[in-house]
Amino acid sequence: MLAALGLGYLLGSVPFGLILTRLTGAGDLRAIGSGNIGATNVLRTGRKGLAAATLLLDLGKGFAAVWLGRLFAPDFVALAGGAAVIGHCFPLWLRFRGGKGVATLMGVSLGFAAAIGGVYAAVWLGMLALTRLSSLSGMTAAVAAPIAAWLLGYPAYAPVLAALAVLVLWLHRANIGRLIAGTEPKVGSKT
């Protein structure tokens, strides 16, 4: 159990957005936009390719945590995935100030079962296409994941996915306030 938690947390805590923006000369991501280390904030640098790479790498670390958990600690796969999201959100090396976990949670969902990951991706992309609101899309997908796990025959993953959905919602509390106020910026907007 400790190996699954440790491995998941360490994988999740790799701050790919921060690393990529520094390596490419885009500066310290924590001083840009929301200060978050995720793909949405990387997009604010104006570098779409960098944002896409961050998205894929953050997704990949969630998937890798589950995959490696299956290899080395099969009884604790759900914990390995959960720890990856927690590591992304609260990385030790960044004084526990990381991202909001949306892409990493998608990777974890995909690692649990392709069907859960497919629902997560469809809800996320569908909501993003309808609203252009990254925060709303991520929160909706996070809430859809435990429901999908339950309905698609993977009830063992539903509790950890539900707990992670609550975490994602909590980390988006400022976004929720802006959504209610109608001031949440849309993807691609100048403000």
Secondary structure, 3 states (H helix, E strand, C coil): CHHHHHHHHHHHCCCHHHHHHHHCCCCCHHHCCCCCCCHHHHHCCCCHHHHHHHHHHHHHHHHHHHHHHHHHCHHHHHHHHHHHHHHHHCCHHHCCCCCCCHHHHHHHHHHHCHHHHHHHHHHHHHHHHHHCCHHHHHHHHHHHHHHHHHHCCCHHHHHHHHHHHHHHHHHCHHHHHHHHHCCCCCCCCCC
